[in-house]
């Protein structure tokens, strides 16, 4: 197996949490201040009350949650212990559920639930807790509740021109809002909710399809930064170990196509918090299957150690266990064969929505939209059959030592398919 790896700590590299720990601590301190200022009689969201009842009635759940807080190390790196007990954890979660992420240049906390849980995710009890079906099921309900708020008009309050608003000059430049459909004359640019803004669509002239008539040119499915290219991938492998090899039957949820991909190639890339969050077909072809596979939300690879402040990179682990959309496409180009597109949700960013017309039998033109991540995105995998890929473009090669590596534009040239050898 040949593998090119990327740097550690996917949440910070992807921009979901601030790169600077002090910025994260500042946000947590402010959030705790908001919690402390709550009226004593303020009712919790029903889903948080349900979580409280689960903790009270299930001793193993209570054990996991209590211990993951207690197990955060007590050395100097963890001196600001923002979580002290389960009751405080529930209050901090509840306070998030009626807020929308604000803009902050460099110190952004796009995923506040992850900011709260971050240290616990790297503890022994945390590794177990976030894989427990009962706890995972409660976080699914919590995320659904928050998603309902983020899809409501009430969440648009962050679309303003204050320094923390997404209409500020800094935010407009970083987001590149001119590349997206919006109405500058309207108060909220015409967006109906925070999620509507976050899943904004490109203009007709942004991100043109590379070589639309050349079916040997394979496109980037997402606006994403290359993470890893692996060849000779196996049907089943120990994806949870330190090297995080790909295990096809787990990634593809035992789809009937698995055997076709054994020995093939996986290309993985990650989306940042400010990237475009819709997925597009890398090839022209016919949809064979398209489905969403349920999975975990806050699980980390425990092979990466117990450092809860800087959890090591779990990017290769996530496509095997996280909630994800899986699309199997039979390319028109017979030299490509089958292609799997795996859109992987991560932490809060776990709603994978397949477009309603993308169903078995539907024919796609290269670059057509497949679906989108609601409230952001995390990582994508493209899986190719053995011998399908001749080469990847230079921009598609992972650059693990370059923190300034650029994202590959969606619908740009990612790879070139193999062509048959000429008959001699």
Helices and strands as residue ranges (DSSP letters): H 10-13, H 21-36, H 46-57, H 59-70, G 76-78, H 86-96, H 112-117, G 118-122, H 124-129, H 133-150, G 153-158, H 169-175, G 177-179, H 194-198, E 217-219, E 225-231, H 248-251, H 258-261, E 265-270, E 278-280, E 285-293, G 302-304, H 315-321, E 324-331, E 338-344, E 351-354, E 363-364, E 369-374, E 379-384, E 389-392, G 394-396, E 413-417
